[in-house]
């Protein structure tokens, strides 16, 4: 049985807006169920451990999908989610791949978390895939290869675009823009139309542009695990 680690944000404050943020439910639930239904074992972790914050907007009925509805009725998964493991205690060699759900939260913590960066380096170094969707590709911006070079340099990647961030009017609120950050590290950023599903694979990196890409990213990860 393959074993995948999901890494979720622990950050719940949307800058100085007075609003809350966290992880986006669809970007967790859809990939979780796709992989779990295929027989993949999943462990959950976050920087602080415990219950990671949910972006309240993502729980709005307007963003409801079959996966989020299943999650809302899934007491067992919600109980599991409340007990995420602290990232500091995670050993990369225990897993066959790593998946990062998005939401704005990762921009504040996972983008610079030393344990996350070490996890990514160890996973890639062991020849195992790392997948991230929407804002979560921000976790790759500061990730490095064994020689200290930027992990994304020369790699085709995607993530939440500048135009999508502008559309949700958070360009001046977030601590970094995913598109700009990836490009600054030499990433070959590519995007599709705003809000369209778009997945990019390059080597061991699997990235998705936005919430609509979450299930497709998980499917690409599953194919890699089954290869």
N, C-alpha and C positions, 0 to 999 in steps of 0.2 A: 504493500500500500504506500502510495506517495504521501508526503507530509509537507504541507505548505504553511508558512508563517504569515499571518496578516498583521501588519503594524498600523495601528490607529493613532491619531493625535490625542494629546491630553490637554490641548489649549482650547479655552472656551470664550475668549474675549475678542470681539471684533474691533481691534484697535481702540480708538478713543470715541467710538460711536455710541457707547452705552448699550450696544446690542451684543447678543451671544453668537458664538460660532462653534465649530467642532468638526465632526466628520459628516459627510453627506450620506444619508441612509441608503439611497439607491446604489451608490458606489461601493457600499459594503455588502448589502443584502443580495444583489443580483450575482456578483462574483462568488459570494459565499455559497449560495445555493447551487449554482452551476457546478462548482468544484465538488461540494459535498455530495451532491446527487450522483456524481461520477465516481464516488468512492474515495475521494481524496480526504485524508485526515487534515484537520485545520486547527492550528493553535493561534490564539489571539494575544497580542502584546501591545503595550503603549509605553511612552516614556515614564509615566508615573504609576502605571498599573491601575487596577480597579476599573470602574466604569468610565469609559471615554465619553466625552461630551458629544451629544448629537446636535448638529446645526438645526435650530428650531424651524427654519424655513424648509428644510428638507423633509420634515415631518408633516408639512402642510398637505392636506388632501389634494391640492392642485398638482402636486408632484407625485401623486400616488401611481404605483405600477404594481403588477402582480407580485413582484419580489418584495416591495415594501409592505404590501398587504399581508403577505405570508409572514414577514418579519414581525409585524404588529401583533399577529396572532400566535407567535412562536415563543411561548414562555421559556422553553428550554434554551433557545439561543439567547434570549435576553438575559437569562441567568448566567450563561457562559460569558456573555459580553461584560457582565458586571464584575468579572474576575479576570480581566486581562492581566497577563504577567508583566512585571516591570522589565523594560527593555534591557536594563543593565545586566540581568541574569540570563539573557538568551545566548545560546551557543549556535552559531551559524551552521555548524556541521550536522546539527540535528534535523535539518530541513532540506528538502529537495528544491525549494524555491521560495521566494518572498513576494508578497503582494501588498501594495500600499493603496488603500482607498483614499479618495480626495475629500473635498471640503476645504474651507479656507484655513482651518486650524493648522495643518501641516506647514503653512508658510511661516508661522511663528515658532514652532518647536522642532519639527522633524527635519526641516531644511538645514539646521545647524547642530542637531543632536549628535554628540560624539559616538554614542552607542549605535545609533542608526547608521552613521557613516561607516563605522567599523564593520557593522553587519553587512552592508552593501559590498564593501571591499572584499570581505571574506567570502561572500556568496559568489560574486563574480570571479574571484580568484580560484574558487573551487569548480568553476565551469557550470554553475547553476544559474537559472534565470531570475531576474528581478523585474517585476511588473508594477506599473503605477498608472493611475488614471486621474485626469482632470488637473487639480492643483497639486496632486501628490508627486508628479515628476519633479517638483521643486526639491525633493529629497536627493535628486541626482546632481543638483547644481554644484554642491561642494564635495561630492564624492570623488575619490581619487583611485587611480590604478596603483599597483604596487610600487611603481617608480615615482609616484607623486604627481603624475600628470592628471589633468581633469578626465574623469571617467567618460564624459560625454563628448570629448574632443574628437571630431571627425565621425561621430555617430549620428545617424538619422534618428531624431526624437520628435515627440510632440507633447502637448500639454495645453492647459487652458490658455487661450490666445489673448493677446492684448485687446483685440476688438471685443472679445467676449467679456473680459474684465470691465471694459468701458461700458458695455451694455448693462451690466449689473451695478454700475456706478460706484465701483470700489477701487478704481485705479489709484486714487490719492489716499486710500485708507490702508491698503495692504503693504507689508514691509518689503515686498518684492513682486515683480511680475514674472510669471513662469517663463513666458516666451523670451523676454529679455535676458533672464538669468541663464537659461540654457544656451542662448546665442553667445553670451559673454564668456562662456567656458569653452567655446569652440564647437558647440553642438550644432548639427545641421538640422535646424528646426523646420518642420513642415506642418502645414495645417490644411484642413478642408474648410468648407463653409461653416460659419458659426452655428453651433448646436447640432451639426451633423456628426454621426458616428464616424470616428477616424482612428485607426490603430496603426502604429508604426513599429516594426520589428527590425532590430539591427544587432546582430550578434546575440548576446544574452539579455539585451534590454528590450522590454515590451512596454510601450507607452500609449496611452489613449488621451484624446484631446479634451473630452468633456463628459458630463454625466451620461449622455447617450452612448458613450463608448465603453461603459463599464463592463457589460456582459461580453462584448467582443474581445476586450482585453483578457478577461478570464478564460474565454474559449481559446485564445492564442496561447495562454499559459498552459492550459490543459493539454493542448496538442504537443507543446514542448515537453511536458512531463511524460507523455505517453510515447514519445519518439524513441 
